Amino acid sequence: MSIRIGILGYGNLGRGVECAIRQNPDMELAAVFTRRSPETVEILTDGVPVVKADAAKEWTDKIDVLIICGGSATDLPTQTPEYAKMFNVIDSFDTHARIPEHFANVDAAAKAGNKLGIISLGWDPGLFSLNRMYANAVLPQGNDYTFWGKGVSQGHSDAIRRIAGVKDARQYTIPVESSLEAVRNGENPQLTTREKHTRECFVVLEEGADAARVEEEIKTMPNYFDEYDTTVHFISEEELKKNHSGIPHGGFVLRSGKTGWNEENSHLIEYRLKLDSNPEFTSCVLVAYARAAYRMAKEGQTGARTIFDIPPAYLSAKSSEELRAHLL
Amino acid sequence: MSIRIGILGYGNLGRGVECAIRQNPDMELAAVFTRRSPETVEILTDGVPVVKADAAKEWTDKIDVLIICGGSATDLPTQTPEYAKMFNVIDSFDTHARIPEHFANVDAAAKAGNKLGIISLGWDPGLFSLNRMYANAVLPQGNDYTFWGKGVSQGHSDAIRRIAGVKDARQYTIPVESSLEAVRNGENPQLTTREKHTRECFVVLEEGADAARVEEEIKTMPNYFDEYDTTVHFISEEELKKNHSGIPHGGFVLRSGKTGWNEENSHLIEYRLKLDSNPEFTSCVLVAYARAAYRMAKEGQTGARTIFDIPPAYLSAKSSEELRAHLL
């Protein structure tokens, strides 16, 4: 029997989960839950019901794992604990500072409902965290580096759009190649904010807006841009649509460490992601961990978990025998 | 209380484990076991006994985890099952084709002794396997690529040394950069053996040996060199010692995959190791998994495991709370 997945929230992430389920033959999409009017939500999969989120409680025996596709700012802090009482749940909560609190809330709710919840999945937090952890355990003496990009930062794009005279904008975060190379060469550099990333902005102006003033406002914006080397390009609306409508992202996690009786040998562990679609890749991670949640719940496990707690084999559709024979 | 580690076999790997233990404050080296005369084996750590391997059975209550540092060809197939009856064990068995059989033997022995054994650890098999598995689970539609190097291949160096007229030799396996770039660009190339790696040889000749004949014998050697583009450099013994006495290695595991309703988006997951010392890095992996074996055995788990079965958090000296707060 297939693993029956429910999706709560049908934006970019929910649609990505729907696509990912299609690539995993041991899973099926059982229902999409939405806070909008269900008749206004058109999904890609034929024959799958779109249901009002309030009615999810009637689906507890028809869904094995519910993947919650809301935002971290306001949705997930309340949604994940609420639904963890009724379903095994997966979320992508990514407000790093609030993870311990969110974990405690989901843990209490899931235990009360005899359910399992895996939180803060995706790639950062998620696969990047996992690689930081493995690399730290293997090389206890060393330095960690994380670079993000090249990729679209939604927050920085929004910040530019709030400037008077800006019609639309897209901002790319780009790692500084020479700093990345210094890390790879084992130089263990101490890098400032400016030395780690540059910011490149593509801006569409309102008619009559003052380009020089807009550029100045961007480059001096506190927190967002003032500590970075920023480039601003003014382009037409057509060009923005044509060349900058994707949501690519990615980055690098590196650990540079020493071994030997006198720490005489250097080692580098590097993990890199290059993603055409940030939400679709994140969705793929959520779906693989939904398989793990299903299996752990079947064993009777309850409460909250993170990526650090999940045995790798639980993610794979292959049996342990197949994994040992073919992937080890 | 510290985790008490025993080392069985004191070559490059055993010495690497000894160095790694020193970097992990929650561990201590309890004893080194050897098949040689213990008085001929000098170790780095003060005050730790070197003991005849036969006497290991008297140490069962003084060792939490025994790290078996023998070779895969003849040592580990018998040693790991034998010692798994008495100790929680770790090994680096790397004969891919024989892993299922080795797993079964260690599983039976460890269960009989109420012990836990984790086999086939290191970086390939090991961290590379883990990355292949995670990447396959996250991107079910895609292609896998593994490149090794730049690094010293002991087997190929030995093969050159067996040629008449060769005094000493060192062989480096080198990934073909253009193929690596094609994979990174999402071209999903079908690569022949020749297109994946080149081989570079540094050879010291016996006096009077015919360089042209030696070069020809190397380049045409079946299996080892004939399917590769091979470069041969003749150098002096002094230069070999000075510039080629290290044991560096490393490599790349890549998965290139597609997502989206019509598989319209491409993604790349890349894991890279660059290692000054192959045995010391392998040792670091063994030691991190010794921590996991200790914890799992404490929970009463028995039998054989591989890297796919171990929850990541078990490798880390940090608590789950610390991991969630600082590494997630």
Interface residues (C-beta under 8 A of the other chain):
Chain A: G16 E18 C19 A20 R22 Q23 N24 L44 H96 I99 P100 F103 S120 P125 L127 S129 L130 N131 R132 M133 Y134 N136 A137 V138 L139 P140 Q141 R184 G250 T259 G260 W261 N265 S266 H267 L268 I269 E270 Y271 R272 L273 K274 L275 D276 S277 E280 F281 S283 C284 V285 A288 R291 T306 I307 F308 D309 I310 P311 P312 A313 L315 S316 A317 S320 E321 L323 R324 A325 L327 L328
Chain B: G16 E18 C19 A20 R22 Q23 N24 L44 H96 I99 P100 F103 S120 P125 L127 S129 L130 N131 R132 M133 Y134 N136 A137 V138 L139 P140 Q141 R184 G250 T259 G260 W261 N265 S266 H267 L268 I269 E270 Y271 R272 L273 K274 L275 D276 S277 E280 F281 S283 C284 V285 A288 R291 T306 I307 F308 D309 I310 P311 P312 A313 L315 S316 A317 S320 E321 L323 R324 A325 L327 L328
